[in-house]
Each structure stands twice: as structure tokens, then as C-alpha cells.
Amino acid sequence: MENHMKSNNWLSEDEVIGDTLMFMIAECETTSTALAYATYVLAKHPNILKKLRNEIDEFFLNNDMNDMNDEKIKEYLDYDIIVQLSYMNMFILEVLRMFPIANITIQRRVMENTIVQGINIEKGEHLESNRNINEQAVIAP
């Protein structure tokens, strides 16, 4: 049966289990890495941390949630509330822009011979993007 599965490009049970485990690990790893980068940025830039705290405190104060205990807040917070915190959302997007998590392994295969800024790139070659390009203020001349 396993030979039949391989000849039809099916995954074996071991491959499915391995791939599922890899997806689960990757999901946790990308989240923890993003949180680590966010913590790093906040540690390096206390002014950003202060601005985030002010936005959160103001939101809770303006929405009669200032006297809630931690358990009640956990029950109450959801996506609709989080998206109202515009500075926090901008902060998260900026951290993900500056420290892209998943694009390290993403490659592109060249589909036809081409020239980019005087450099010949042949069909079939694999290219990987510069993950640090987002740190440049200007990327075009």
C-alpha cells in the first residue's frame, strides 16, 4: 500500500504525522519569536512602551473597564476590542515588518531568463529575498 501511495504522490502516515507536528511547532515558534522581538523593541524604546501603556489605560478608562479584575478582562477582551487600539496595532505591524518571521525559508524559482539591474538570472535558479531590506529607509535609487 505504501508503494501505491508514493506512486500517486500521496503522503504516508508517517509523513502526515511529521508534517502535522512541524506545522504545530512552526505555529508556536513564529508566535514566540514575534513576541520576543516585540519585547526587545519595548526594552530598547521605553517611550514606545509608555505610549502603548497610555493607550491601553485610556481605552479601559473610557470604556468603564478600569475596575475590572484580570479574570474579567481576559473574558471581555476580543478581536473587536484589540483592533480599537490603533497605536498597538501599528506597533505590532512595525515589529513584524522590521523582524519578518517566516520569510527566511521562502524562495522563488526563476521562470524565465531575465536581467535585473544588469545581473543575468537564468531560468530555474532559486532566489531568496533579503530579509533585512525592510530596515532600509530607501530601497530604490
C-alpha positions as CSV (number, residue, x, y, z in Angstrom):
1,M,0.0,0.0,0.0
2,E,2.8,2.4,0.8
3,N,4.3,2.0,-2.7
4,H,0.9,2.7,-4.1
5,M,0.7,5.9,-2.0
6,K,4.1,7.0,-3.2
7,S,3.3,6.4,-6.9
8,N,0.2,8.5,-6.6
9,N,2.1,11.3,-4.8
10,W,0.2,10.6,-1.6
11,L,1.7,11.1,1.8
12,S,2.4,8.2,4.1
13,E,1.0,8.1,7.6
14,D,4.5,8.9,8.9
15,E,4.8,11.9,6.6
16,V,1.4,13.2,7.6
17,I,2.3,12.9,11.3
18,G,5.7,14.6,10.8
19,D,4.2,17.4,8.7
20,T,1.4,18.0,11.3
21,L,4.0,18.1,14.1
22,M,6.1,20.6,12.1
23,F,3.1,22.9,11.5
24,M,2.3,22.9,15.2
25,I,5.9,23.6,16.2
26,A,6.2,26.3,13.5
27,E,3.0,28.0,14.7
28,C,4.3,28.2,18.3
29,E,7.8,29.2,17.2
30,T,6.7,32.1,15.0
31,T,4.4,33.5,17.7
32,S,7.1,33.2,20.4
33,T,9.7,34.8,18.1
34,A,7.4,37.7,17.2
35,L,6.7,38.2,20.9
36,A,10.4,38.1,21.7
37,Y,11.1,40.8,19.0
38,A,8.3,42.9,20.4
39,T,9.7,42.6,23.9
40,Y,13.1,43.6,22.6
41,V,11.8,46.7,20.9
42,L,9.9,47.7,24.0
43,A,13.0,47.2,26.1
44,K,15.1,49.3,23.7
45,H,12.5,52.1,23.4
46,P,10.7,52.8,26.7
47,N,8.9,55.8,25.0
48,I,7.0,53.3,22.9
49,L,6.2,51.2,25.9
50,K,4.9,54.3,27.7
51,K,2.7,55.3,24.7
52,L,1.3,51.7,24.5
53,R,0.5,51.7,28.2
54,N,-1.2,55.1,27.9
55,E,-3.3,53.9,25.0
56,I,-4.4,50.8,26.9
57,D,-5.1,52.6,30.1
58,E,-7.1,55.3,28.3
59,F,-9.1,52.7,26.5
60,F,-10.0,50.9,29.7
61,L,-10.8,54.2,31.5
62,N,-13.0,55.4,28.6
63,N,-14.9,52.1,28.4
64,D,-15.8,51.7,32.1
65,M,-13.4,48.7,32.4
66,N,-11.0,50.4,34.8
67,D,-12.3,48.5,37.9
68,M,-12.3,45.0,36.3
69,N,-10.1,42.3,37.7
70,D,-7.7,40.4,35.5
71,E,-10.0,37.4,35.0
72,K,-12.9,39.6,33.9
73,I,-10.7,41.4,31.5
74,K,-9.5,38.1,30.0
75,E,-13.1,37.1,29.4
76,Y,-14.0,40.5,27.9
77,L,-11.1,41.1,25.5
78,D,-11.6,40.0,22.0
79,Y,-10.5,41.0,18.5
80,D,-13.1,43.8,18.2
81,I,-11.6,45.5,21.2
82,I,-8.0,44.9,20.3
83,V,-8.4,46.5,16.8
84,Q,-9.5,49.7,18.5
85,L,-6.0,50.1,20.0
86,S,-4.6,51.8,16.9
87,Y,-1.1,52.5,18.3
88,M,-0.7,48.9,19.5
89,N,-1.7,47.6,16.0
90,M,0.8,49.9,14.3
91,F,3.4,48.8,16.8
92,I,2.7,45.1,16.1
93,L,2.8,45.7,12.3
94,E,6.0,47.6,12.5
95,V,7.7,44.8,14.6
96,L,6.6,42.3,12.0
97,R,7.9,44.5,9.2
98,M,11.3,45.1,10.9
99,F,11.7,41.4,12.0
100,P,9.9,39.2,9.5
101,I,9.4,35.8,11.0
102,A,8.6,33.3,8.3
103,N,10.2,34.6,5.1
104,I,13.6,33.2,5.9
105,T,12.8,29.9,4.1
106,I,10.7,31.3,1.3
107,Q,12.5,31.0,-2.1
108,R,11.4,31.8,-5.6
109,R,12.3,29.9,-8.7
110,V,13.1,32.0,-11.8
111,M,10.6,31.1,-14.5
112,E,12.5,32.6,-17.5
113,N,15.9,34.1,-18.2
114,T,15.9,37.7,-17.1
115,I,18.2,40.6,-16.3
116,V,17.7,42.6,-13.2
117,Q,19.8,45.8,-12.8
118,G,22.4,44.3,-15.2
119,I,22.6,40.9,-13.5
120,N,21.7,37.9,-15.6
121,I,19.4,35.4,-13.8
122,E,18.8,32.2,-15.6
123,K,15.6,30.2,-15.7
124,G,15.4,27.6,-12.9
125,E,17.7,29.4,-10.5
126,H,16.4,29.9,-6.9
127,L,16.3,33.3,-5.3
128,E,15.8,34.3,-1.7
129,S,14.8,37.7,-0.6
130,N,16.9,39.8,1.7
131,R,15.0,39.6,5.0
132,N,16.7,42.8,6.2
133,I,15.6,45.0,3.3
134,N,12.8,46.4,5.4
135,E,15.4,48.2,7.6
136,Q,16.4,50.4,4.7
137,A,14.8,53.8,4.6
138,V,15.0,54.0,0.8
139,I,15.2,50.8,-1.3
140,A,15.1,52.4,-4.7
141,P,17.6,54.9,-6.2
